[in-house]
Amino acid sequence: MKSSASKIQLTGFHDLFQAGGTSEVSGETVQEVPLSELFPFKNHPFQVRDDEAMQKTVESIARSGVLSPAIVRPRQEGGYEIIAGHRRKRGSELAAQ
């Protein structure tokens, strides 16, 4: 079976992460947010486990940083609710220790 993956167009790294920490991409803002301001999505369907796969994520983050930004939305209480990126947040916490 032939893959259609070659037809997928991805936004380049430099287009997502311009100098200054923020940039506009399709009307949305990409910015750096402290881990302390990120809160899990209450009904997140997947478990974040500190297993072998997480250790590989931690090593990757320690070596290269987070290459794909998480998707978050503002909370009424302050901070941001994670929509996608729970494992990246946990991996970042473990890499910082």
Backbone bond lengths (Angstrom), bond angles and torsions (degrees), N, CA, C in turn:
res aa  C-N    CA-C-N  psi(-1)  N-CA   C-N-CA  omega(-1)  CA-C   N-CA-C  phi
1 M - - - 1.440 - - 1.526 108.67 -
2 K 1.303 117.13 135.70 1.448 123.26 -177.77 1.529 110.15 -83.41
3 S 1.320 116.83 136.91 1.453 121.79 -179.31 1.527 110.64 -84.67
4 S 1.322 115.79 141.87 1.468 120.45 175.90 1.526 110.95 -95.24
5 A 1.333 117.03 5.78 1.462 121.15 -177.67 1.520 112.57 -60.98
6 S 1.321 118.08 -28.08 1.465 120.17 -178.86 1.525 112.22 -67.70
7 K 1.322 117.83 -15.50 1.458 121.70 -179.92 1.530 112.58 -88.06
8 I 1.333 117.08 -9.12 1.461 120.85 -177.22 1.525 109.88 -76.61
9 Q 1.318 116.50 130.36 1.461 122.63 177.59 1.526 107.80 -103.05
10 L 1.334 117.56 122.50 1.454 122.13 178.91 1.521 110.17 -106.87
11 T 1.323 115.75 146.31 1.457 120.81 175.08 1.519 108.20 -71.75
12 G 1.315 116.92 133.70 1.455 121.55 -179.40 1.516 112.59 -68.62
13 F 1.316 116.16 154.28 1.461 123.39 -179.28 1.525 111.11 -54.89
14 H 1.327 117.45 -47.69 1.459 121.09 -176.64 1.530 111.61 -68.57
15 D 1.324 117.33 -27.15 1.458 120.11 176.13 1.528 111.31 -72.05
16 L 1.328 116.62 -33.96 1.458 120.96 178.67 1.520 112.47 -76.81
17 F 1.332 116.08 -41.60 1.459 121.15 -171.94 1.518 111.00 -119.07
18 Q 1.298 116.38 79.88 1.457 120.59 177.06 1.521 108.95 -83.37
19 A 1.311 117.12 161.03 1.458 122.03 179.08 1.523 109.97 -55.22
20 G 1.323 115.92 146.01 1.456 120.23 179.67 1.512 113.09 101.30
21 G 1.321 118.87 -7.67 1.451 122.04 173.69 1.518 115.90 86.10
22 T 1.341 118.71 -14.86 1.458 119.32 177.82 1.516 109.72 -134.34
23 S 1.301 115.96 152.18 1.458 121.60 173.66 1.514 108.13 -156.78
24 E 1.292 116.50 156.00 1.460 121.73 178.20 1.519 109.39 -93.89
25 V 1.326 116.81 126.58 1.457 122.45 175.96 1.517 106.34 -130.78
26 S 1.319 117.00 113.24 1.473 122.26 178.82 1.526 112.31 51.81
27 G 1.329 118.06 41.19 1.453 121.27 177.43 1.515 114.47 80.16
28 E 1.317 119.02 1.20 1.456 122.83 178.75 1.514 109.17 -111.98
29 T 1.327 117.19 154.23 1.448 121.60 -177.49 1.515 110.74 -103.09
30 V 1.320 116.07 133.22 1.459 122.05 172.39 1.519 106.21 -104.30
31 Q 1.333 116.39 122.21 1.464 119.96 -178.86 1.516 110.84 -148.65
32 E 1.320 115.22 158.70 1.461 120.60 175.84 1.520 108.55 -83.35
33 V 1.340 115.19 135.71 1.462 121.63 -179.81 1.524 107.37 -130.95
34 P 1.341 118.56 134.36 1.469 119.66 176.82 1.529 111.39 -59.99
35 L 1.324 116.70 144.22 1.464 120.96 179.84 1.525 111.56 -57.05
36 S 1.325 117.22 -31.56 1.467 121.11 -178.18 1.533 112.03 -65.99
37 E 1.336 118.27 -16.24 1.459 121.84 179.41 1.530 112.90 -96.10
38 L 1.340 116.98 2.91 1.469 121.40 -178.83 1.525 110.12 -103.25
39 F 1.323 115.65 131.39 1.461 121.77 -178.80 1.524 109.08 -126.78
40 P 1.353 117.60 142.77 1.469 119.77 -177.59 1.526 112.38 -67.45
41 F 1.310 114.39 148.76 1.461 122.53 172.26 1.519 106.82 -67.26
42 K 1.339 117.41 123.74 1.457 122.44 -171.46 1.526 113.29 -54.76
43 N 1.301 118.58 -41.60 1.462 121.76 -177.09 1.522 112.35 -103.96
44 H 1.318 116.65 33.97 1.461 121.79 -180.00 1.529 108.66 -58.85
45 P 1.326 118.52 123.88 1.467 121.16 -171.65 1.530 115.32 -78.26
46 F 1.327 118.26 -11.11 1.456 120.51 -176.21 1.526 110.63 -113.34
47 Q 1.320 116.12 151.37 1.459 121.04 176.76 1.522 109.70 -92.19
48 V 1.318 115.43 140.82 1.457 120.85 174.47 1.524 105.84 -99.30
49 R 1.313 115.75 115.40 1.470 121.45 -175.61 1.518 111.07 -112.57
50 D 1.318 115.76 143.79 1.462 121.27 173.60 1.528 108.23 -88.63
51 D 1.331 115.60 72.51 1.455 121.66 -177.47 1.531 109.99 -114.24
52 E 1.309 116.84 -165.77 1.467 121.77 -178.69 1.532 111.49 -62.58
53 A 1.324 116.74 -39.49 1.467 120.00 178.62 1.530 110.62 -64.18
54 M 1.338 116.98 -37.23 1.461 119.92 177.55 1.523 110.38 -66.79
55 Q 1.322 117.47 -38.49 1.461 120.13 178.44 1.530 110.61 -61.34
56 K 1.320 117.20 -38.15 1.469 120.52 176.22 1.529 110.65 -65.55
57 T 1.334 116.74 -38.37 1.463 121.04 176.83 1.523 110.11 -63.55
58 V 1.323 116.88 -44.12 1.469 122.02 178.80 1.524 110.42 -59.74
59 E 1.326 116.84 -46.39 1.466 120.83 179.29 1.524 111.31 -61.70
60 S 1.325 117.37 -41.34 1.457 121.83 178.70 1.527 111.07 -64.04
61 I 1.331 116.81 -44.18 1.465 120.98 179.66 1.524 110.37 -65.77
62 A 1.332 117.08 -40.79 1.470 120.26 178.63 1.525 110.77 -63.01
63 R 1.312 116.29 -36.25 1.467 121.61 -177.40 1.529 112.49 -80.14
64 S 1.357 116.89 -44.31 1.462 120.80 -169.51 1.522 115.03 -122.18
65 G 1.314 117.83 -7.58 1.461 120.38 -173.59 1.522 110.39 81.78
66 V 1.319 116.71 -178.91 1.461 121.65 178.06 1.524 107.33 -83.59
67 L 1.328 116.44 116.13 1.465 121.24 -175.06 1.523 113.57 -88.43
68 S 1.332 117.36 -25.76 1.470 121.74 177.22 1.522 108.26 -114.81
69 P 1.316 117.63 122.39 1.468 118.70 -178.52 1.520 111.65 -68.16
70 A 1.314 115.62 149.94 1.460 121.49 173.56 1.527 108.11 -74.97
71 I 1.305 115.79 162.04 1.465 121.19 174.93 1.520 106.61 -109.45
72 V 1.326 116.35 123.55 1.464 121.62 -177.05 1.525 109.59 -133.81
73 R 1.336 114.80 165.38 1.461 119.75 173.84 1.531 107.56 -137.56
74 P 1.324 117.53 150.40 1.468 120.26 -179.97 1.526 111.25 -63.52
75 R 1.336 114.96 145.44 1.468 121.48 175.00 1.517 109.10 -103.42
76 Q 1.321 118.30 149.85 1.465 121.83 176.46 1.522 110.63 -61.75
77 E 1.334 116.51 -34.97 1.460 121.99 -177.21 1.523 112.45 -77.59
78 G 1.303 117.30 -5.58 1.461 122.09 -175.54 1.515 110.10 105.77
79 G 1.292 116.79 159.82 1.453 121.89 -177.68 1.521 110.51 75.63
80 Y 1.322 115.39 -162.99 1.459 121.39 -174.78 1.516 110.39 -134.69
81 E 1.325 116.83 142.53 1.457 122.92 175.82 1.522 108.30 -94.27
82 I 1.324 116.15 129.69 1.462 121.07 -179.44 1.524 108.96 -77.80
83 I 1.325 115.68 124.21 1.460 121.51 174.04 1.523 108.68 -92.92
84 A 1.326 116.73 -45.92 1.466 123.11 177.27 1.523 107.35 -141.23
85 G 1.323 116.23 128.51 1.459 120.14 178.36 1.519 113.57 129.94
86 H 1.324 117.56 18.15 1.459 120.85 179.89 1.530 111.73 -59.63
87 R 1.329 117.45 -41.80 1.476 120.37 179.74 1.530 110.78 -68.61
88 R 1.323 117.31 -37.08 1.469 120.13 178.42 1.528 110.34 -65.01
89 K 1.333 116.72 -38.12 1.475 119.71 177.90 1.531 109.57 -63.51
90 R 1.331 116.82 -49.97 1.472 120.42 -179.83 1.519 110.69 -61.95
91 G 1.311 117.78 -42.73 1.457 121.08 177.53 1.514 112.08 -60.87
92 S 1.323 117.08 -38.82 1.472 121.36 177.46 1.516 111.31 -66.38
93 E 1.332 116.49 -39.58 1.468 120.02 177.41 1.530 110.57 -61.91
94 L 1.331 116.49 -45.22 1.464 120.35 -178.69 1.531 111.57 -69.88
95 A 1.323 117.66 -35.35 1.470 121.20 179.83 1.524 111.50 -67.90
96 A 1.327 116.97 -27.82 1.474 121.92 -178.33 1.522 112.54 -78.62
97 Q 1.326 118.57 -14.86 1.476 121.75 -176.55 1.493 112.37 -74.84
